Amino acid sequence: MDPGTQYRPRQVATTALYRIVSDHLDEFLAHADAHDRVVPKFVVDEFASFLTCGILEHGFAIAQCGHCQTQRLVPFSCKGRGLCPSCIGRTMCDTAARLVDYTVPHVPVRQWVLSLPHGLRFVLAYDPPLCAEVLRIFTDEVFAWLRRTAVAAGDVGDDDELHCGSVTAIHRADSACKLNLHYHTLALDGVFVRSDGDSKPRFVATPAPGKADISAVAWSVCLRTMQLLKDRGLAIDATADDLDPDYGQGTLLHDPLLSQCAAASMLGVVLMGPHQGRQVLRLGGGPTAVDSYGRAAHGFDLHAARRISAQDRSGLERLCRYLLRPALSHDRVQLTQQGKVKLRLKRAWSDGTSHLIFSPLDFLARMVPLIPPPRMHRVRYHGVLSSHSKLRPGVVPKPPPHDEAEQLHLFKQRRRKGGYLAPAAPHRIRWAKLMARVFGLTPLCCPTCSGTMRIVDFVTEPRRIVAIMRQHGLQPANTVAHRPRGPPQLELPFGMSAQATA
């Protein structure tokens, strides 16, 4: 890594996605209100937070060089969960790095991808408990196949305990930003065997699954899911009218706006404007030669062709990023001269379609299903990789040593004989360290003397924001639509209870 590589803050306000949301969000909300549709609060908050992400007028941190006192303003991020490509990309890189360093053992892994029937996608997208139940069925069937294969290969004994592990990323959309909830599961490609008297389990790899094996797992998932839905009075082709409003996320499942946005998204049709109900305009060349897969198990499509060896840790990190990638990126969204939104597909469809054309309001409607409801986890752990597994400490990698903090120290009280103050255990990789790991950049390298910069202050008060920006030769916007987000909360090491201070 070249220490002289200069970091350039992103200019989010110049991106097409930011301009679309900034210019048309109020119009979208007014359109919904005019048609007696209430946009859920978590959707409005996600859009509003996105408009503050990376904008200095909404608050920033000050990084200062210890040698020449040069300062750099680092804007806050919105920490969005479904819309902001930058924040989801940051979470993607952070989670992938932690999976490689702390979670996935040095064993081969395989990616299992399960797509679901259209009728299930909306139900699972807004019913977190049911989504978790279907995922549990899927992982149980994959684990059962791994155990059967290990026993059939003769590498384990009849009395041995066989343990599997996996981590799953729940995706809500495809490259066309359609609502397409599906599971990307990274499963250990084998089993951990624990015999009587063994203090530590040993790993036994399993052969690659054939087409018949993958089909059998898909059918098992299909049949068990159909039984689960039947027990709850549903079917695979259930609509919102068939759902029980008193069960799970009943309010969200019956929300008219979410239902309409999700239906238009899954069908690929226009929701707003004079062309309502028609197919979204497509651009592209002639048909392309791509593989097509049948939907034998009632739409439960399963693929498991990608495998990473135990030694390829860099390949594992790239695969983890692929599993955790955002549904949208800034470079795939453009504005045409006519004011239309042009969305580029990551890969051309079989009919040659490479781009989709939307009106700004219809594009915002397409974005609504991408935003997950509150308390819906996007990453799930099963088997020996879950936090409650007793075998987890013996199979996960040993954590790498922590470097000295590069910014303000966050402290917490740790109970030990005599008691002492120690730096809090990091739950996320530091911003600067993550940038260096992923992009080879050194954002805390001083552009003047190449010294080391440190975060010395957080600025959130509007008057200070304006004053400091002008000191740095920046002209702040006349108005700020939303309040700035506060800095990370410090864990103060007082160690006193509320009663003691009363």
C-alpha positions in Angstrom: 0.0 0.0 0.0 1.4 3.4 -1.0 1.3 5.7 2.0 1.1 8.6 -0.3 -2.1 7.6 -1.8 -4.5 10.5 -1.2 -8.0 10.0 0.0 -10.7 12.0 -1.7 -14.1 12.3 0.1 -17.1 11.2 -2.0 -19.2 13.9 -3.5 -22.6 12.3 -2.9 -24.6 15.4 -3.7 -23.5 15.2 -7.4 -24.7 11.6 -7.8 -27.9 10.9 -9.8 -29.4 8.9 -7.0 -29.1 11.7 -4.5 -30.5 14.2 -7.0 -33.5 12.0 -7.7 -34.3 11.6 -4.0 -33.6 15.3 -3.2 -35.7 16.7 -6.0 -38.6 14.3 -6.0 -39.1 12.9 -2.5 -41.6 15.7 -1.5 -43.5 15.1 -4.7 -43.6 11.4 -4.0 -44.9 11.9 -0.5 -47.5 14.3 -1.8 -48.6 11.9 -4.5 -49.1 9.2 -1.9 -51.1 11.5 0.3 -53.3 12.6 -2.6 -54.2 8.9 -3.2 -54.9 8.2 0.4 -51.7 6.3 0.9 -49.5 6.7 4.0 -45.8 6.1 3.5 -44.6 4.1 6.5 -42.4 6.0 8.9 -39.4 3.7 8.5 -39.4 4.3 4.7 -39.6 8.1 5.2 -36.8 8.0 7.7 -34.6 6.0 5.4 -35.1 8.5 2.6 -34.5 11.4 4.9 -31.4 9.9 6.4 -30.0 9.3 2.9 -30.3 13.0 2.1 -27.9 13.8 5.1 -25.3 11.1 4.2 -21.9 12.6 3.3 -23.2 16.2 3.4 -21.0 18.5 5.5 -24.0 20.8 6.4 -25.4 17.9 8.5 -22.4 17.5 10.7 -18.8 16.2 10.4 -15.7 15.0 12.3 -12.5 17.0 12.2 -9.3 15.1 11.5 -6.1 17.0 12.4 -2.4 16.3 11.7 -0.2 16.2 14.8 2.7 17.7 13.0 1.5 20.5 10.7 -2.0 20.9 12.2 -3.6 20.5 8.8 -7.3 19.7 9.2 -9.7 17.6 7.1 -13.5 17.6 7.5 -15.1 14.1 7.4 -18.9 14.1 7.0 -21.1 11.7 8.9 -22.8 8.8 7.2 -26.5 7.8 7.5 -25.9 4.1 8.3 -28.8 3.2 6.0 -29.9 -0.4 5.8 -31.6 -0.5 2.4 -31.1 2.6 0.2 -27.7 4.2 0.6 -25.1 2.4 -1.6 -22.2 3.9 0.3 -23.3 2.9 3.8 -24.4 -0.5 2.8 -21.1 -0.9 1.0 -19.3 0.1 4.2 -21.2 -2.5 6.1 -20.5 -5.0 3.4 -16.8 -4.6 3.6 -16.8 -4.4 7.4 -18.9 -7.6 7.8 -16.9 -9.5 5.2 -13.6 -8.6 7.0 -15.0 -9.7 10.3 -16.3 -13.0 8.8 -12.8 -13.8 7.5 -10.9 -12.7 10.6 -13.3 -13.8 13.4 -15.9 -16.2 12.2 -15.3 -18.6 9.2 -12.8 -21.3 10.1 -9.9 -22.3 7.8 -12.0 -24.9 6.0 -13.5 -25.1 2.5 -16.9 -23.3 2.1 -19.6 -23.4 -0.5 -22.2 -20.9 -1.5 -25.8 -22.1 -1.6 -28.3 -19.7 -3.3 -32.0 -20.2 -2.8 -34.6 -18.3 -4.8 -38.2 -18.3 -3.8 -41.6 -18.3 -5.6 -43.1 -14.9 -6.4 -46.0 -15.4 -4.1 -43.7 -15.8 -1.1 -41.4 -12.8 -1.7 -43.7 -10.1 -0.4 -44.9 -12.1 2.6 -41.3 -13.0 3.7 -40.1 -9.4 3.0 -42.4 -8.0 5.6 -42.7 -10.9 8.0 -39.3 -11.3 9.8 -40.4 -14.4 11.9 -41.7 -16.3 8.8 -38.6 -15.3 6.9 -36.4 -16.7 9.6 -38.5 -19.9 9.7 -38.1 -20.6 6.0 -34.4 -19.9 6.3 -34.1 -22.4 9.2 -35.8 -25.0 7.0 -33.3 -24.3 4.2 -30.3 -24.5 6.4 -31.6 -27.7 8.1 -31.9 -29.4 4.7 -28.4 -28.4 3.7 -27.0 -29.6 7.0 -28.9 -32.8 6.7 -27.4 -33.4 3.2 -23.9 -32.7 4.5 -24.3 -35.2 7.3 -25.7 -37.9 5.1 -22.9 -37.4 2.6 -20.2 -37.5 5.3 -21.7 -40.8 6.6 -22.0 -42.3 3.1 -18.3 -41.5 2.4 -17.3 -43.5 5.4 -15.2 -40.8 7.0 -17.1 -40.7 10.3 -18.3 -43.3 12.8 -21.8 -44.1 13.7 -21.4 -42.7 17.2 -19.7 -39.5 16.2 -21.4 -36.1 16.6 -21.6 -34.2 13.3 -21.9 -30.4 13.3 -22.3 -28.0 10.5 -22.1 -24.2 10.2 -23.3 -21.4 7.9 -23.8 -17.7 7.6 -26.6 -16.3 5.4 -27.2 -12.9 3.8 -30.8 -12.2 3.1 -31.2 -10.2 -0.2 -34.3 -8.2 -0.9 -33.7 -7.4 -4.6 -32.1 -8.4 -7.9 -30.0 -6.2 -10.3 -33.2 -4.7 -11.7 -34.2 -3.5 -8.1 -37.2 -5.8 -8.2 -38.4 -7.2 -4.9 -36.8 -10.6 -5.0 -36.1 -11.9 -1.5 -33.7 -14.8 -1.6 -31.0 -16.3 0.5 -27.2 -16.4 -0.1 -25.8 -19.0 2.4 -22.1 -19.6 2.9 -22.0 -23.1 4.4 -18.9 -24.9 5.6 -18.3 -27.6 2.9 -18.2 -30.5 5.3 -18.9 -31.4 8.9 -17.1 -31.0 12.2 -16.8 -34.4 13.9 -16.6 -34.8 17.6 -15.8 -38.3 18.9 -15.9 -39.5 22.5 -12.9 -38.2 24.3 -12.0 -35.6 21.7 -11.5 -32.1 23.2 -11.6 -30.4 19.8 -13.7 -31.4 16.8 -11.9 -32.2 13.5 -13.2 -31.2 10.1 -14.2 -33.7 7.4 -14.8 -32.3 3.9 -17.6 -33.6 1.8 -17.8 -34.2 -2.0 -19.5 -31.6 -4.3 -23.2 -32.0 -4.7 -24.5 -33.2 -8.0 -27.6 -32.0 -9.8 -29.7 -34.7 -8.3 -28.5 -33.8 -4.8 -29.3 -30.1 -5.3 -32.7 -31.0 -6.7 -33.5 -33.2 -3.7 -32.6 -30.4 -1.3 -34.7 -27.9 -3.2 -37.7 -30.3 -3.1 -37.3 -30.9 0.6 -37.2 -27.2 1.3 -40.3 -26.8 -1.0 -42.4 -29.5 0.8 -41.5 -28.4 4.3 -42.2 -24.7 3.5 -45.6 -25.6 2.0 -46.4 -27.5 5.2 -45.3 -24.5 7.3 -47.6 -22.2 5.2 -50.4 -24.7 5.4 -50.1 -24.8 9.2 -50.6 -21.0 9.2 -53.5 -21.0 6.7 -51.4 -19.8 3.8 -50.3 -21.1 0.4 -47.3 -20.4 -1.9 -49.5 -18.2 -4.1 -51.1 -16.3 -1.2 -51.9 -12.6 -1.6 -52.0 -9.8 0.9 -55.8 -10.4 1.3 -55.2 -13.9 2.5 -52.9 -12.9 5.4 -53.9 -12.7 9.0 -53.6 -9.1 10.2 -53.1 -10.2 13.8 -50.0 -12.4 12.9 -46.4 -11.1 12.7 -46.0 -7.9 10.8 -49.7 -7.8 10.0 -49.8 -4.0 9.7 -47.0 -3.9 7.1 -48.4 -6.9 5.2 -51.7 -5.0 4.8 -50.2 -1.6 4.1 -51.7 -0.4 0.8 -48.6 1.5 -0.4 -46.2 -1.3 0.4 -48.5 -3.8 -1.3 -48.7 -1.7 -4.4 -45.0 -0.9 -4.6 -44.1 -4.5 -4.0 -46.5 -5.8 -6.6 -45.3 -3.4 -9.3 -41.7 -4.2 -8.4 -42.2 -7.9 -8.7 -44.2 -7.6 -12.0 -41.8 -5.0 -13.5 -44.6 -2.6 -14.3 -45.1 1.1 -14.0 -46.9 2.2 -10.8 -47.4 5.9 -11.2 -48.2 8.2 -14.1 -50.2 7.9 -17.4 -48.5 4.5 -18.2 -49.6 2.8 -15.0 -49.8 -0.9 -15.4 -47.5 -1.1 -18.5 -44.2 -2.8 -18.5 -41.2 -0.7 -17.6 -39.4 0.6 -20.7 -36.4 -1.5 -21.7 -33.3 -0.7 -23.7 -30.7 -3.1 -25.1 -29.5 -5.1 -28.1 -30.5 -8.5 -29.4 -30.9 -11.7 -27.4 -27.9 -13.0 -25.5 -26.8 -16.5 -24.9 -27.2 -17.1 -21.2 -27.9 -20.1 -19.1 -31.6 -20.7 -18.2 -32.7 -22.7 -15.2 -35.9 -24.5 -14.8 -38.2 -24.1 -11.8 -38.8 -27.7 -11.0 -39.5 -27.3 -7.2 -42.4 -24.9 -7.6 -40.1 -21.9 -7.9 -37.6 -23.0 -5.2 -34.4 -22.6 -7.3 -31.2 -23.8 -5.7 -27.6 -23.4 -6.9 -24.4 -24.5 -5.2 -21.6 -24.3 -7.8 -19.3 -21.8 -6.1 -16.6 -23.3 -3.7 -13.7 -21.6 -1.9 -10.8 -23.6 -0.7 -9.5 -23.5 2.9 -6.3 -21.6 1.9 -8.0 -18.9 -0.3 -8.8 -16.3 2.4 -8.7 -13.4 0.0 -11.2 -15.3 -2.3 -13.3 -15.9 0.7 -13.4 -12.2 1.6 -14.4 -11.3 -2.0 -17.2 -13.9 -1.9 -18.4 -12.5 1.5 -18.6 -9.1 -0.1 -20.6 -10.5 -3.0 -23.0 -12.1 -0.5 -23.4 -8.8 1.4 -23.4 -6.4 -1.6 -26.0 -3.5 -1.8 -28.8 -3.9 -4.3 -27.9 -0.6 -6.0 -24.7 1.3 -6.8 -24.3 5.0 -7.8 -22.7 4.2 -11.1 -25.7 2.2 -12.3 -28.1 5.1 -12.0 -28.1 7.9 -14.5 -30.4 10.8 -15.4 -31.3 11.3 -19.0 -31.6 14.7 -20.7 -35.4 14.2 -20.6 -35.3 13.9 -16.8 -35.9 10.1 -16.8 -34.0 7.6 -14.6 -31.8 5.1 -16.5 -30.9 2.0 -14.5 -28.1 -0.2 -15.9 -28.4 -3.9 -15.3 -25.3 -5.7 -14.0 -25.8 -8.3 -16.7 -27.9 -8.2 -19.8 -31.1 -10.3 -19.8 -31.7 -13.1 -22.2 -33.8 -10.8 -24.4 -30.9 -8.3 -24.7 -32.2 -5.8 -22.1 -29.4 -3.9 -20.6 -31.1 -0.7 -19.2 -34.5 0.1 -17.7 -36.1 3.6 -17.9 -38.3 5.0 -15.1 -39.9 8.3 -14.3 -38.4 9.7 -11.0 -41.6 9.0 -9.0 -41.8 5.5 -10.3 -38.2 4.9 -9.5 -38.7 6.0 -5.9 -41.7 3.6 -5.7 -39.3 0.9 -6.9 -36.9 1.8 -4.1 -39.5 1.4 -1.4 -39.5 -2.4 -1.2 -35.7 -2.4 -0.9 -35.9 -0.8 2.6 -36.2 -3.6 5.2 -38.6 -3.1 8.1 -37.3 -2.4 11.6 -35.8 -5.3 13.5 -35.3 -7.5 10.4 -31.8 -9.0 10.5 -30.0 -9.2 7.2 -27.3 -11.6 8.3 -28.0 -14.9 10.1 -25.7 -17.5 11.7 -26.5 -21.2 12.1 -24.8 -24.3 13.5 -21.3 -24.0 15.0 -21.0 -20.4 13.7 -24.0 -19.2 15.8 -23.3 -17.3 19.0 -25.0 -19.9 21.2 -23.0 -22.9 19.9 -20.7 -24.4 22.5 -18.3 -25.5 19.8 -17.9 -22.1 18.3 -14.8 -21.0 20.4 -13.0 -24.1 19.2 -13.6 -23.7 15.5 -13.5 -20.0 14.7 -10.2 -18.3 13.9 -8.1 -16.7 16.5 -8.8 -12.9 16.4 -5.9 -10.8 15.1 -4.2 -8.4 17.5 -5.8 -4.9 17.7 -3.8 -1.9 16.7 -3.6 1.3 18.7 -6.7 3.4 18.2 -6.5 5.9 15.3 -9.2 8.3 16.7 -10.8 9.3 20.0 -10.6 6.5 22.6 -13.9 5.0 23.7 -13.7 3.5 27.2 -15.8 1.1 29.2 -15.6 -0.3 32.6 -14.2 -3.9 32.8 -14.7 -5.9 35.9 -11.5 -7.5 37.2 -9.7 -7.8 40.5 -9.1 -4.2 41.5 -11.0 -2.9 38.4 -9.5 -0.8 35.6 -10.3 1.2 32.5 -9.5 -0.4 29.1 -10.4 0.5 25.5 -13.8 -0.9 24.5 -13.7 -4.0 22.3 -14.3 -2.9 18.7 -17.6 -4.0 17.2 -16.7 -2.6 13.8 -13.4 -2.1 12.0 -12.4 1.5 12.1 -13.2 3.7 9.1 -9.6 4.5 8.2 -8.4 0.9 8.7 -11.2 -0.5 6.6 -10.5 2.0 3.8 -6.8 0.9 3.8 -7.9 -2.8 3.7 -10.4 -2.5 0.9 -9.1 0.3 -1.3 -5.4 0.6 -0.3 -6.1 4.2 0.7 -4.8 6.0 3.8 -7.5 8.6 4.6 -5.7 9.7 7.8 -2.5 10.5 5.9 -1.9 14.3 6.0 -2.0 15.7 2.4 0.6 18.3 3.4 3.3 16.5 5.3 2.2 12.9 5.1 1.9 12.7 8.8 -0.8 10.9 10.7 -4.1 12.6 11.3 -6.4 11.9 14.2 -10.1 12.6 14.9 -10.1 15.5 17.3 -13.7 16.8 17.3 -17.3 16.1 16.2 -19.2 19.1 15.0 -23.0 18.9 15.1 -24.2 22.4 16.2 -25.5 24.3 13.1 -23.7 27.6 13.8 -20.3 25.8 14.3 -20.9 23.8 11.1 -21.3 27.0 9.1 -18.4 28.8 10.8 -15.9 25.9 10.4 -16.9 25.3 6.8 -16.3 28.9 6.0 -12.9 28.8 7.7 -12.0 26.0 5.3 -13.2 28.0 2.3 -16.4 26.0 1.8 -19.7 27.7 1.2 -22.5 26.0 3.2 -26.0 25.6 1.7 -28.5 28.3 2.7 -30.9 25.9 4.4 -30.6 22.5 6.0 -33.6 20.3 5.6 -32.8 17.8 8.4 -31.1 18.0 11.7 -27.5 16.7 11.8 -26.9 13.3 13.2 -25.0 13.1 16.5 -21.6 11.6 16.8 -21.0 8.1 18.1 -22.1 7.9 21.8 -19.3 7.5 24.2 -19.5 4.8 26.9 -18.5 6.9 29.9 -16.5 4.9 32.6 -18.2 6.2 35.7 -19.2 2.7 37.0 -21.9 4.2 39.3 -25.5 3.1 39.4 -28.4 5.5 39.2 -29.3 5.0 42.9 -25.7 5.9 44.0 -26.0 9.2 42.2 -29.5 10.0 43.4 
